Amino acid sequence: MNNASTQFVFGTQRIVETADELANLIDGPPIKAGRKPEVPRFQSRNEQSPYVSVFEDIANQIYDFESNLLSKEEENALVAFRRLEYPSRYILIRLGCRKPGWHTRRSLSKYVSEVGECGINIAVKELCMPVSEIIKHSDGVSVKEEVKVEVKMEVKAEMKTEVDIQGVKVEREVIDLTEDLDDEPKTCPSLHIPSSSPSELRSLSYLCEDEAHMTLDEALARLSVDEVKSLVKDCKVKARLSTKDGLIQALKRHAHSQGNLSTMMRPHAKQRSPRQTQLSFCPGASSSITQEARLQHMAVQKLGSCLRVNPEFHNLLQRLDIIFYRSTSIPETVFLNSFLTVFKKRVYPAVTSARSTIWPTRDAYLDYEEGLKLQAIFDSILEDTIVKPKGSIIPVGSNTQFRMPTSSQTKLVKESINGAVKMEQDRQGNEVTVKPEYDFEMVDLSTILGPEFRLEFDEDDQDSQPKASLEKCTAAARVVAIYDAVLKSKWDFCISVTNDKFEESREPSLQRFEQGYVLARLIWKVTEAYALLHKYEKELEVLQSLLAQKFWRQAKRGKWYERRALVQDHHLPKLYRSRAERNGWSKQHLLDKTYNLSIELREGLYEAMEDTDTHRVYHKSLVKRLTKVESRMKVSVDDRHTYDVQLQDANDICVFAHRAQNATWTGERSAPRWKARAKEGIITNWLVRDGFAYASDESEEVEEPVLKPPSGKSVWKTLDGSSTCNVETRALQHYAQEQYGGFQGFHSETCILTTIFGLLFWDIIFADIPGAFETPYQIAPLDLVEDSFYYARKELIKSRLKELKDGDALKILDRHDKLYRESKTWCVGVRWDVCGKDELAEIVECIGGETLEVICELFCHDYPARASGVPDLILWKHEERKCKFVEVKGPGDRARDNQTLWFDTLLGAGLDVDLCRVLEENTKNVNAEKEKRDQRIAREEKARIKQEKTAKGTKLEQRKRRKAKREEFSRT
């Protein structure tokens, strides 16, 4: 929920809170008729690690309520997990919660305190058994007994005489070299040589695999630098570079350049070897044992015993996480919310939750999960982050690689299987059906983008080359490539399927769990990619497909309309003029095309204004553009629009300051308080997000901001000139002066109002409403972003609004603050560090009950649209019960549409709002501002005179009408 996303971040802690609840869950009602008797239910242990107990509780809950979302293979894996010894279960969960990759036996020593050395030995042995064997194994000899037997066998084996030949230990054997070497050679103890590219089918037929399945690259990558140097010394290799990568490349080149050892030692067929008595050597080595295989064996020997969790088991854990938490993104760390709660790092509100049917079938869930994987791929591309497994090596050309789905529809690298069923062999050699599915894989796009990635543009577009950086253009091209290869067909399919079954509409709050909802967000990312590449005709085509459907993300339709209007009004006419010059179009032909485009633009703007899903925040810009278009088209006055969007403007204030030279602000976005403690952390979006660190409630001194390399935000000298600060802090200093009000305040943006709303409506937000809470520890109800939030709690909300109007806000605030501040309980929009309890009470008192009623009612009706755009600064003067909001703008900055909407809202509610522009103090700016001020005064005076004349004219007309009525009455 990265970037300024407005998606929910839901979390849960443990399923059951007490041992009694767990006992009731385990000893609950009998199995219903028709259910499978073998269930992967986990029993409680008295002294069990929270890692294991959390997983078992989650698995039990999912199997009880949503077992239809799991395949038979996944159920078998859970059954096998239940039958593992406790050390194996603990090790598997701990490794499953980490990034995929190989783990050495030495790295497992950190778990000795939990399971002991013997427990680790048991886990290493048991986890590498096939799932079918684990299920059967519980009826036979225990793994613990087998481990003891194997230890005894190893002691006996040490008594055998062995010899090391280039790192390969074989039993000493007396060989007669007088035999004909053309005869079939004798067998030698064989080495397991894994393929460099695993061809084994990925399935849940096993939980973990040992070092025998480790490839050469994986083994070398897992070695430490000292171990690699030791290996280089053993192999007598000369390396040019002393880095780990350089040493590994030298080892691989040396092994690859060497021929097969047994082949080089084989004499010519016609030659007879001289008779030799005896030699301690093994001439029967298989020809498949190459130097690379021996290097791999030597590397594995240095590593010792290794373990890797089956990637499919990692996927199963992710799947359980998504199902249980109702996640809207692929989890980076599974079950994190539960672990943080168990270890008392996080507290969630106590709610009454009930599981409902989110995904009716497994196919519906898999479609949703596929959309989440595509979303993770897009995010990784746009954020320029490539997540690689532990111990992996990114091959050459990684600058054109990213994580993308590989499936039968992906034609970028892998061949398509045309949707056909493919047969492969599993670990036991049995043929199984492979269903094409998405998975994360490093994909090289150099075959498409070129080895150096040179953007190719149409001949007509050369005058509009992208001005963005090469990295951004590269990311945009990757997004477009995925759209063409995979996303477009899936989006079209989602729309067609939804059109057929639209009559069976589901609850609006559950639509975010559909694949189409996720894909709609990705389609918008595609339009941004086309815009970055200046492919405006393609962008318009994709925008039309978004606006053609009304199933998903209706709240974004205003933004889509606005972007489509900009493309049609600005970018496409510019493109047409460029083509006209290049292709020699006639003037009339160009005028016809631009006029037709203006007609489409006008119709689209009318469509946007009539669409009930177009939010009011976009009306001002749409009406402004419509007025300009109709004026340019010379539409008659009678045929022009009659939309009237009038918003109150904030009071314009100009502050002159000295700008620091050659410096830009890169400190926290939240400016330090003035006459208050320092502001810590960053301003949240309208949802509290994971990874947020709460600040202390105690007052702290304001520290001097740290200057770092430029990042775009201007830096100004403080009021006394002794230090530097950002633009918000400079504005705070201005308002702190007595001649400008003597206010105290801080940089809060929207979080101050969302915090006040959350604390005043806490009990209503978490009221027991059917379908609002799917998991016990959500930070917000599912319907908060829907219209149903207000109507489902209408009476409660009306009652609370009346309490606010009657002046009970402080009483409600104090009650909820006492209950939840100490534990810092999580709630949507609430920031406990935004200010202290006393400061918050002062702000609420200064705002006033009637104003709070208006603001809170807006949040109840339209929380997502109102959760951004509040002015930067909150200022108050408690002695005079004054409160003011200030939007601060630096040079060249202007207020956005959602900000102007908040200006109008706050002004209408009775609060003062300033638009404070901080400008550099020089003669040019001072004179320009003076001229603007004089012009504004002249306009105001002109408007006043006009108003007076109108009033006088009105009075004169009224007198004339009254006189005429008197005369008419006297005649009659």
Residue pairs with C-beta under 8 A, 6 or more apart in sequence:
1 7
1 9
1 328
1 329
1 687
1 689
2 379
2 383
3 379
4 685
4 868
5 685
6 685
6 686
6 687
6 785
6 864
6 867
7 328
7 329
7 512
7 687
8 328
8 512
8 687
8 778
8 779
8 780
8 782
8 784
8 785
9 328
9 687
9 688
9 689
9 690
9 779
10 325
10 326
10 327
10 328
10 774
10 775
10 778
10 779
11 325
11 336
11 337
11 338
11 340
11 341
11 346
11 348
11 690
11 775
11 777
11 778
11 779
11 826
12 324
12 325
12 337
12 338
12 341
12 348
12 775
12 776
12 777
12 778
13 337
13 338
13 340
13 341
13 342
13 346
13 348
13 776
13 777
14 53
14 54
14 57
14 338
14 341
14 342
15 25
15 57
15 58
15 60
15 61
15 776
16 22
16 25
16 57
19 44
22 44
22 57
23 44
25 60
25 64
26 41
26 43
26 44
26 60
31 37
31 39
36 75
38 79
39 63
39 79
40 59
40 63
40 75
40 78
40 79
40 81
40 82
41 60
41 63
41 82
42 56
42 57
42 59
42 60
42 81
42 82
44 53
45 52
45 53
45 86
48 86
49 90
49 114
50 339
50 342
50 343
51 90
51 93
51 94
51 97
51 339
52 86
52 89
52 90
52 93
54 335
54 338
54 339
54 342
55 93
55 317
55 320
55 335
58 320
58 321
58 324
58 335
58 338
59 78
59 81
59 320
61 324
61 355
62 69
62 70
62 320
62 323
62 324
63 70
63 75
63 78
65 355
66 323
66 355
66 359
67 75
68 361
68 362
69 319
69 323
69 359
69 362
69 365
70 78
70 362
71 362
73 203
73 204
73 205
74 204
74 316
74 319
76 131
76 132
76 135
76 204
77 131
77 204
77 207
77 313
77 316
79 135
80 131
80 134
80 135
80 207
81 89
81 92
81 207
83 134
83 135
83 137
83 138
84 92
84 126
84 127
84 134
85 119
85 122
85 123
85 126
85 142
85 143
85 144
86 115
86 119
87 115
87 116
87 118
87 119
87 120
87 122
87 123
88 122
88 123
88 126
88 127
88 143
90 111
90 114
90 115
90 119
90 123
91 108
91 111
91 115
91 119
91 120
91 123
91 127
91 307
92 123
92 127
92 207
92 208
92 309
92 313
94 111
95 103
95 208
95 307
95 309
96 309
96 313
96 314
96 317
96 334
97 317
97 333
97 334
97 335
98 390
99 387
99 389
99 390
100 308
100 309
100 311
100 314
100 389
100 390
101 308
101 389
101 390
101 391
101 392
102 211
102 214
102 218
102 222
102 306
102 307
102 308
102 390
102 391
103 306
103 307
103 308
103 390
104 222
104 303
104 304
104 305
104 306
105 120
105 124
105 304
105 305
105 306
105 307
106 304
108 120
108 123
108 124
108 307
109 120
111 119
111 120
112 120
115 122
115 123
118 144
118 147
121 147
122 143
122 144
122 147
124 210
124 305
124 307
125 143
125 146
125 147
125 150
126 134
126 137
126 143
127 207
127 208
127 307
128 206
128 207
128 208
128 209
128 210
128 307
129 137
129 206
129 207
130 205
130 206
130 427
130 428
131 204
131 205
131 206
131 207
132 205
134 207
137 143
160 171
161 171
161 172
162 169
162 170
162 171
162 172
163 169
163 170
163 172
163 280
165 281
165 282
166 261
166 294
166 298
167 234
167 294
167 295
167 297
167 298
167 301
168 191
168 289
168 294
168 297
170 188
170 189
170 282
171 189
172 280
173 280
173 282
174 278
174 280
175 186
175 278
175 279
175 280
175 281
175 282
175 283
176 278
177 273
177 275
177 276
177 279
177 283
178 273
178 275
178 276
180 272
181 266
181 267
181 269
181 273
181 283
182 269
185 283
185 284
185 285
186 283
186 284
187 284
187 286
188 282
188 284
188 285
188 286
189 282
190 286
190 289
191 289
191 293
191 294
191 297
192 212
193 288
193 289
193 293
193 296
194 212
194 213
194 214
194 215
194 296
195 215
196 215
196 216
196 217
198 213
198 215
200 213
200 425
200 426
200 427
201 424
201 425
201 426
201 427
201 432
201 434
202 310
202 311
202 312
202 439
203 312
203 426
203 427
203 432
204 310
204 312
204 313
204 316
205 426
205 427
205 428
206 310
206 427
207 309
207 310
207 313
208 307
208 308
208 309
208 310
208 313
209 307
209 308
209 310
210 305
210 306
210 307
211 219
211 300
211 303
211 304
211 305
211 306
213 308
214 222
214 296
214 300
214 303
214 306
214 308
215 296
216 252
216 292
216 295
216 296
216 299
217 393
218 391
218 392
219 296
219 299
219 300
219 303
220 228
220 248
220 251
220 252
220 299
221 248
221 391
221 392
221 393
222 303
222 306
222 391
223 231
223 299
223 302
223 303
225 244
225 247
227 302
227 303
228 244
228 247
228 248
228 251
229 247
230 302
231 251
231 295
231 298
231 299
231 302
232 239
232 247
232 250
232 251
234 298
235 251
235 254
235 255
235 295
235 298
237 250
237 251
237 254
238 250
239 246
239 247
239 249
239 250
239 251
240 246
240 250
241 247
241 249
241 250
245 393
248 393
251 295
252 292
252 295
254 291
255 290
255 291
255 292
255 294
255 295
256 291
256 292
258 290
258 291
259 291
260 287
260 289
260 290
260 291
261 285
261 289
261 290
261 291
261 294
262 283
262 285
262 286
262 287
262 289
263 287
265 283
267 273
300 306
315 439
317 334
317 335
318 330
318 331
318 334
319 369
320 334
321 327
321 331
321 334
321 335
322 330
322 331
322 369
322 372
323 359
323 365
324 775
325 331
325 337
325 775
326 358
326 513
326 774
326 775
327 372
328 372
328 512
328 513
328 518
329 372
329 375
329 376
330 372
330 373
330 375
330 376
336 690
337 346
337 690
337 777
340 346
341 347
341 348
341 777
346 826
347 823
347 824
347 825
347 826
348 776
348 777
348 778
348 779
348 825
348 826
349 762
349 766
349 777
349 779
349 820
349 825
349 826
349 827
350 766
351 766
351 768
351 773
351 776
351 777
351 778
352 768
352 773
353 773
353 774
353 775
353 776
353 778
354 770
354 771
354 773
354 774
355 774
356 771
356 774
358 510
358 513
358 774
359 365
359 368
359 513
364 514
366 437
367 514
367 515
368 513
368 514
368 515
368 518
370 405
370 437
370 438
370 490
370 515
371 515
371 516
371 517
371 518
371 519
371 522
372 518
373 405
373 438
373 439
373 440
374 405
374 438
374 482
374 486
374 487
374 518
374 519
374 522
375 518
375 521
375 522
376 403
376 440
377 402
377 403
377 404
377 405
377 440
377 482
378 479
378 482
378 522
378 525
380 386
380 387
380 402
380 403
381 402
381 475
381 478
381 479
382 475
382 479
382 525
384 471
384 475
386 394
386 398
386 401
386 402
386 403
386 442
387 403
387 440
388 394
388 442
394 401
394 442
395 401
395 442
395 444
397 444
397 446
397 451
398 442
399 453
399 474
400 444
400 445
400 446
400 449
400 451
400 453
400 474
401 442
401 443
401 444
401 445
402 442
402 443
402 445
402 478
403 440
403 441
403 442
403 443
404 410
404 412
404 440
404 441
404 443
404 478
404 482
405 438
405 439
405 440
405 441
405 482
405 486
406 413
406 414
406 438
406 439
406 441
406 443
407 436
407 437
407 438
407 486
408 416
408 417
408 418
408 419
408 420
408 436
409 416
409 436
409 485
409 486
409 489
409 490
410 416
410 485
410 486
411 485
412 443
412 445
412 447
412 448
412 481
412 485
413 443
413 444
413 447
417 436
419 436
421 433
421 434
421 435
422 433
422 434
422 436
423 431
423 432
423 433
423 434
424 431
424 432
424 434
425 431
425 432
426 432
445 478
445 481
446 453
448 481
449 474
449 477
449 478
449 481
453 470
453 474
453 477
455 466
455 473
455 477
455 533
457 465
457 534
459 582
460 575
460 578
460 579
460 582
460 583
461 534
461 535
461 575
461 578
463 578
463 582
464 534
464 574
464 575
464 578
465 534
466 473
466 532
466 533
466 534
468 476
468 532
472 532
473 532
473 533
475 529
476 528
476 529
476 530
476 532
476 533
477 529
477 533
479 525
479 526
479 529
480 526
480 529
480 530
480 533
480 535
483 523
483 526
483 529
483 542
487 519
487 522
487 523
487 526
490 515
490 519
491 516
491 519
491 523
491 545
492 545
494 515
494 516
494 519
495 516
495 545
495 548
495 549
495 551
498 516
498 549
498 551
502 551
507 771
507 783
507 788
508 783
508 786
508 787
508 788
509 771
509 772
509 782
509 783
509 785
509 786
509 788
510 782
511 517
511 551
511 552
514 552
516 549
516 551
516 552
517 552
517 553
519 552
520 546
520 549
520 552
520 553
520 556
521 553
523 542
523 545
523 546
524 546
524 556
524 560
526 542
527 539
527 542
527 543
527 546
527 563
530 536
530 538
530 539
530 542
531 539
531 567
534 571
536 567
536 571
536 572
536 575
537 572
537 575
539 567
540 564
540 567
540 568
540 572
543 560
543 563
543 564
543 567
544 564
546 560
547 557
547 560
547 561
547 564
550 557
550 613
554 613
555 613
555 615
555 785
555 864
555 865
557 608
557 611
557 613
557 614
558 608
558 613
558 614
558 615
558 617
558 618
558 622
559 618
561 604
561 605
561 607
561 608
561 611
561 614
561 618
561 622
562 608
562 618
562 621
562 622
564 604
565 601
565 604
565 605
565 608
565 622
565 625
568 597
568 600
568 601
568 604
569 601
569 625
569 629
572 597
573 594
573 597
576 590
576 593
576 594
576 597
577 590
579 585
580 589
580 590
595 633
598 629
598 632
598 633
599 633
601 629
602 626
602 629
602 630
602 633
605 622
605 625
605 626
605 629
606 626
606 641
608 614
608 618
608 622
609 619
609 622
609 623
609 626
609 641
609 643
614 622
615 862
615 865
616 901
617 865
617 869
617 897
617 898
617 901
618 897
619 643
619 645
620 645
620 647
620 897
620 900
620 901
621 897
623 641
623 643
623 644
623 645
626 641
626 643
627 640
627 641
630 640
630 641
647 900
647 901
647 903
647 904
648 903
648 904
648 907
648 908
649 900
649 903
649 915
650 871
650 887
650 895
650 903
650 907
650 913
650 914
650 915
651 912
651 913
651 914
651 915
652 914
652 915
652 917
652 936
653 886
653 914
653 915
653 916
653 917
654 916
654 917
654 919
654 929
655 730
655 731
655 734
655 916
655 917
655 918
655 919
656 919
656 920
656 921
656 925
656 926
656 929
657 716
657 717
657 730
657 918
657 919
657 920
657 921
658 716
658 717
658 721
658 920
658 921
659 714
659 715
659 716
659 717
659 920
660 715
660 716
660 717
660 724
663 707
663 710
663 715
663 724
664 707
664 710
664 711
664 712
664 713
664 714
664 715
665 705
665 707
665 711
665 713
665 714
665 715
665 724
665 725
665 726
665 727
666 706
666 707
666 708
666 709
666 710
666 711
666 713
667 705
667 706
667 726
668 679
668 680
668 681
668 682
669 682
669 683
669 747
670 679
670 680
670 681
670 682
670 683
670 746
670 747
670 748
671 679
671 725
671 726
671 728
671 729
671 732
671 746
671 747
671 872
672 678
672 679
672 702
672 703
672 705
672 725
672 729
672 732
672 746
672 747
673 679
673 702
673 732
673 744
673 745
673 746
673 747
674 729
674 732
674 733
674 735
674 736
674 744
674 745
674 746
675 736
675 744
675 745
676 699
676 744
676 745
676 746
676 835
676 839
677 698
677 699
677 700
677 701
677 702
677 836
678 700
678 701
678 702
678 703
679 746
679 747
680 695
680 700
680 833
681 692
681 693
681 694
681 695
681 831
681 833
683 747
683 748
683 749
683 750
683 751
684 692
684 751
684 829
684 831
685 867
685 868
686 750
686 754
686 828
686 829
686 863
686 864
686 867
686 868
687 779
687 780
687 828
687 829
688 779
688 826
688 827
688 828
688 829
688 830
688 831
694 824
694 832
694 833
695 833
696 833
697 821
697 832
697 833
697 836
697 837
699 836
704 723
704 724
705 715
705 723
705 724
705 725
705 726
705 729
707 715
707 724
713 726
713 727
713 890
714 726
714 727
714 890
714 891
715 724
715 725
715 726
716 724
716 725
716 726
716 727
716 730
716 918
717 723
717 724
717 725
718 724
718 725
718 729
718 730
718 733
719 730
719 733
719 734
719 737
725 733
727 888
727 889
727 890
727 918
728 747
728 872
728 873
728 888
729 747
730 918
731 872
731 873
731 886
731 888
731 916
731 918
732 745
732 746
732 747
732 873
734 740
734 916
735 741
735 743
735 745
735 873
735 875
735 884
735 886
736 742
736 743
736 744
741 875
741 877
741 882
741 884
742 877
743 875
743 876
743 877
743 882
743 884
744 875
744 876
744 877
745 873
745 874
745 875
745 876
745 886
746 835
746 873
746 874
747 872
747 873
748 834
748 835
748 870
748 872
748 873
748 874
749 870
749 871
749 872
750 867
750 868
750 869
750 870
751 829
751 831
751 834
752 834
752 835
752 843
752 870
752 874
753 855
753 859
753 870
754 828
754 829
754 830
754 831
754 859
754 867
755 829
755 830
755 831
755 834
755 840
756 813
756 840
756 843
756 844
756 847
756 852
756 855
757 829
757 855
757 856
757 859
758 765
758 827
758 828
758 829
758 830
759 812
759 813
759 816
759 817
759 830
759 840
760 800
760 804
760 809
760 812
760 813
760 816
760 852
760 856
761 797
761 800
761 856
761 859
761 860
762 816
762 820
762 827
763 816
764 793
764 796
764 797
764 800
765 780
765 781
765 784
765 827
765 828
766 773
766 781
766 827
767 793
767 796
769 781
769 783
769 792
769 793
771 782
771 783
772 781
772 782
772 783
772 792
773 781
773 782
774 782
779 826
779 827
779 828
780 827
780 828
781 789
783 789
783 792
784 828
784 863
784 864
785 863
785 864
787 861
789 860
789 863
790 797
790 860
790 861
793 860
797 857
797 860
800 812
800 856
801 853
801 856
801 857
803 809
803 812
804 812
804 849
804 852
804 853
804 856
805 849
805 850
805 853
806 849
807 849
808 849
809 844
809 845
809 849
809 852
810 841
810 844
810 845
813 840
813 841
813 844
814 841
817 837
817 840
819 825
820 827
821 832
821 837
824 832
829 867
834 840
835 843
842 876
842 878
843 874
843 876
843 883
844 852
845 878
845 881
846 876
846 877
846 878
846 881
846 882
846 883
847 855
847 883
847 911
848 881
848 883
848 910
850 909
850 910
851 909
851 910
851 911
854 905
854 908
854 909
855 905
855 906
855 909
858 866
858 905
859 866
859 867
865 898
866 902
868 898
869 896
869 898
869 899
869 901
869 902
870 885
870 902
871 885
871 886
871 887
871 899
871 902
871 903
871 906
871 913
872 886
872 887
872 888
873 885
873 886
873 887
873 888
873 916
874 883
874 884
874 885
875 883
875 884
875 885
875 886
876 882
876 883
876 884
877 883
882 912
883 911
883 912
884 911
884 912
884 913
884 914
885 906
885 911
885 912
885 913
885 914
886 913
886 914
886 915
886 916
887 895
887 899
887 903
887 913
887 914
887 915
887 916
888 916
888 918
889 895
889 915
889 916
889 917
889 918
890 917
890 918
891 918
891 919
891 920
895 903
895 915
903 913
903 915
906 913
907 913
919 925
919 929
